[in-house]
């Protein structure tokens, strides 16, 4: 039995779908379904049980053999201001799950976040000895950082895996609202308006649209998760990006090209309140994952966007 939390969400639903494609259906899908449409991500998935987040720990009291917990469930809204909610949902819930896994010999893979790096003052190095130096710039990032620090302090990172996802895009992100990727937003702007709006640069060392991010296709994220699922002897905290930063202009041009359209871009001023905390560059250091033995290639930005746009977005938001 494999437990996947956040199973109706973006990455979690893709994890369940990928497990299904590999013949695994003894899956407990865990999420929080309220007045939103993310339940639609469950429709094509096969699982043995669905549980609300609050039901999971009671279930575990009488559950049979659990082989792995893939913990993707969290409040992922970087704009969430309720610190108590974030700490309960992102820190304390993860803490309880990790303790259960460690006490019962269950493989535990959890989602940390690149948001822990803040403005990148200390770089984007997943060296565990330096994570206390990081300075998250929002409460979401801090709620992830607190657990990473706890796991290091307790020595758990020798027995579990934390994954610091960078800018993930791909199928099944359709219900994330404002937290959806720039690729998804760009596609919809092009389809509805014929052009894409991007922030102007407010730094002299960056031209408009040349702000850089490490964009990673969700299918590559799945490769990394499956690698750790198949290698329980490998543990620690790892970046999950491509290791190659690309500009927003690159992303938008690739989206237009995938739609067989000529680029049309409009730049507009960034809101004043964002300018002091806007990241102009993120790029995951990926050497640690490679040293751990992960040898698969990642999609280039152009390859990932072409697959996403042509095989999913232009096919009426097909599910992964």
Number of C-alpha atoms within 10 A of each C-alpha: 17 22 23 26 29 25 31 28 27 25 25 24 30 26 26 31 23 18 20 17 12 9 10 15 18 16 23 22 26 25 25 19 15 8 7 10 12 22 17 16 24 20 11 13 22 19 21 11 12 18 16 13 17 12 12 19 14 9 11 13 8 8 11 9 11 18 15 19 23 22 23 26 25 23 15 16 17 14 11 13 12 10 14 11 14 23 20 14 17 25 20 16 19 21 16 11 18 23 14 16 20 14 9 12 13 20 24 25 26 22 22 28 24 25 25 25 24 21 20 20 10 13 15 20 18 23 13 14 9 10 18 12 10 19 18 19 17 18 21 25 23 24 27 25 25 17 21 25 16 14 21 17 10 9 12 17 19 14 19 23 25 22 23 21 21 24 21 22 23 26 24 26 24 22 17 16 10 11 14 19 17 19 21 19 17 21 22 15 14 20 14 10 10 16 19 22 17 19 16 17 19 15 11 7 10 14 11 19 20 18 22 19 22 21 30 26 24 25 21 19 23 17 17 21 19 14 16 19 19 11 13 16 11 16 19 23 25 25 26 28 28 24 20 17 18 20 18 20 17 14 20 26 20 22 29 23 16 19 19 9 13 12 17 13 16 12 13 12 11 14 8 7 8 9 13 9 11 14 14 17 17 25 23 24 19 18 14 16 17 10 9 14 11 14 11 11 9 17 16 15 20 17 13 21 27 19 16 26 23 14 16 17 22 14 11 8 16 14 22 22
